[in-house]
Amino acid sequence: MNENQSYPENENPYFQSEIKVPKKSKSTANDEANECMPLNKYIAHCGICSRRDAVELIKKGKVSVNSKVEVNPAVKVSEADDIVYEEKRVFPQKNLVYYLLNKPKNFITTTDDPEDRNTVLDLFKGVDTTRLYPVGRLDRNTTGLLLMTNDGELAQRLSHPKYNIKKVYQVTLDKPLTKNDFDKIAEGITLEDGLAPVDEIAFVNPKDKKVIGVQIHIGRNRIVRRIFEHLQYKVTALDRVVYAGLTKKNIPRGTYRLLDEKEIIYLKHFK
């Protein structure tokens, strides 16, 4: 992108998603269903939590394998083993669900809040949210795309830094962004916790220097807001418009939709 780049609506990269689906043979699918796997991976497949969180859960002695408490997350197990969590035998989930939510303001990105504030789960009326949790986070006042699922394995994959998941934000500022500051952001701002690289930056509308599109892959806390605050701008609105190739097109604010099969396969198998 360059400083003055703009797009017709049907060519705007914020609303485009090219998803290429890898082919998988039937034999490969069957092998995956019957394979032995590390215990933390098995727990993630059960929809209990992500693989990373499962490691801590297992080390704390919360899981038993064949009637014995198992504290080694790497021990190999399969569906033939008797794996128990919270006094119930658990199995890899067969009915995994994937929702794409267009989060409004004033909702916390968590499954539970001790202060009894609104959480993103409150937006899922009539949906069983027992094992549903968000992938990543959005600040309370940040709007836009949030993936919700009970697939712990996918949540772990999308959260891992090595996959460089791309996210595009539309940023509205309290004053026009100067060319000098535009160039500084494009080159990479150094914050208190290190360099904050931006993959791409552009004005959404060249006539309005207060609204900027920013693409990043890093996932540090409040990173987009901090980049602009570092240069003495106040972010008055922040909206995530693209996440991992998915857009919020046709998802009104405060609503959600199920991912289709093509999108799910793409998320699970992209490199």
N, C-alpha and C positions, 0 to 999 in steps of 0.2 A: 504494500500500500504506500501511497505517498500523501503528502500533506493535504493536497487539494482534490483527492480522489473521491468521486461520488458515483452512484450506480442507479440505473433504473430499478424499480422494485423487483422485476422478474429476474434481475441479474445480481441483486445485492447478495454478497456472500453470507450475510447474517441469516438469510432465509433459504440457503441452498445446502443440500446434503447429498454427497455422492457416496452411496454405500455399495461396496462390492462384496458379495457373499462368497466365501470359500466353499468348495464342494466337500462333502464328507461321505465316505462310503458306509454302507450298512454294517459291514464287518467292523469298521472303526467305532461306530456308535455302540455296537454290542460289547466290544472289548472295554470301552469306557464304563459301561454300566456294571460290568462284572469285575473290574480291576480292584486290586488292593491299593490302598492309599494311606498316607500319613493320617494319624488320628485327628490332627487339627484341620486338615482338609476335609475329612469326613464330617466333622462337627459343622464346618461351614456349609457343606452340602445339605446338612439337615436344617439349615435356615436359622440356626441359633445365633450366630454372630459371624464376623469376618474371620478369615484364617489367622490374622494377627491377634485378634482378641481371643480366639480359641486357644492360642498358645498359653496365655496367662490363665485362662479358665482351667486348662488341664493341669498346669503346674500347681495350681491351688488345690488340686485333688477333687475337683467337682465332677469328674467323669470316671466311670468304671468300665472295664472291658472284661467280659466273661467273669463277672462277680468279683473282680479285683480292681481297686483304685489304681488308675494308670496316670502317672505324672510325666510321662515322656511323650511330647507332642508328635514326635517323628515315628513312633511305633506304627507298623503297617497293620491295617484292619480292612475288613470288607463287610458287606451286609450280612454275611454268615455269622459274624461275631455278635455277641450280646453286649451292646453299648448302651449305657444308661446315663442319663443326665437328669437331675432333679427328680429322681426316683421313677423315671419313665424311660423305657427303651426308645431310642431314637433311630430314625431311618432317613436316608437322603430323601429330600422332598421331591415328589413327582409332580406336584402342582405349584411350580414356581410362578410367581407373578412379577410383572415389571410395569411400573407406572411412570409416566413423565408428567410432573406437576409444574404448573406455572405459579410459583409461590407469590402471594401478595405480601405487603408489609405487615409488620406486627405479629408474625408467627415465628416461633422458635424452631430451629432445625434440630429437633431431638424427639425422642419417643416419649419422654416424660420430663416434667418440669416441677421442681420442688416448690416454686413460687406460684404454681397453678396458673401460669400464663398460657396463652394459646400456643399449641404446637402444630406442626404440619400434619400430624395424624388427625387433628380435628377437622381437617378439610375432606377427609375420606368418609363421608356419611354412608352408612349401610355396607361398608367394606370390612371384612375381617382383618384387623390390623395387628393381630397378636404377634406375628413374627415380621411385620413390615418395618423397615427402617430406612433412613436416607443414606445415599451414597455421597459422602462429602458433606459440606456445610455451606449455608448462606447466612450471613448476619441477619439479625431480626429486621433491620430496615432495608435489606437488599432483596430485590424481587427477581423473578425469573426462574429458569429451568433448574429442576431438582429431580434426580432419579430416585425412585422409591422401589424397594424390592425385598423379597425374603430369600434371595440367592446370595448367601454369604461368600461363595467363591467368586462371583462376579464383582461383588462389592470390594473384595480384596484386590482384585485385578485392576479395577478402575482407580483405586486409591493409591496404587503403587507408583512411585515416582518414575520408575524406568520406562513406563508406557507413555509418558509425556502427553497426558490427555489434554487436548486443546479446549479452551474455554474462551468465548467471546463475550465481552461486556459492553453495554452502552452506558457511557458515563456522562452525567450532566453536572456541570460545574457552576459555581456562583459567579464566575467571570470568564471572559474569553481566554482561551489558552494561547499564549504567545508562541511565535515561531521558535524562539530560543528554547523555551521549555518543551515544546513539541520535540525538538531535536534531542534534547537531553533524555527524554523518556525513551525515544527510539534507540538511543545508544546504550541505555541501561543506567538506572539510578542506583546508587549505593546507599542502602539503608543501614540501620543499626545492626541488623542480622545478616548483612551481606548484600551482594549484587541482586537486583530485581530486574532480570531481563524481560523485555516485552517482545513477543514474536512479531507482532504487527500493530501499527497504530494509524488511524486515519480520521479525518473529520467526516461525520455521517453526512452532513450538508455543508459544503464549503462556505455558505453564507452565514452559518451559525457556528462560531468557534467555541461555543460552550458545550457542544455535544460531540463526544468523541467515541470512536469504536476502538477497543483494545483487545487484542488476542494474546493470551498467556497460556503457559503450560505448568508453571510452578503453582504450588498449592499452599503457600504460607499464609498465615492468619491475616486477614484484612489487607492483603497485599495491594489490591488495586486502589483502595482508599488511601493507603499509606504512601503510595507513589505520588499521588497528587497532593496530599497534605504536606509531604516533604518539600514541595515547591510552592507552598502557601496558597493552595486552592482548597476550597471546601466542596466536597462531593454532595450535591443536593439530591441526586437520584442515581442509583446503581442497579442495572438490570442485566442479568445473564441471559443472553439471547441464543447462544449456541453452547452445547455441551457434548463433547465426544462425537461430533458430526450430527447431532440431533438438534432440531430447532423447535421453537415454541409456536410455529405457524399453526393456526387453527386451534390453539389451546388458550381460551380466554383466561385472564387473571383469576386465580383462585380455583381453577378447575384442572382436571388431569385427563389423560387418556392412557390406554394400554399400548405398550409397544407391540408392533407387529412382528411376525416371525423373522422377517428379513433383518429388522433392526436388532433383534436379540442375537441372532447368529453373528451379525457384524460385531457387536460389542464383545462377544465371547471369543472371537477368533481373529480380531485385527492384531497386527504386529506393531 
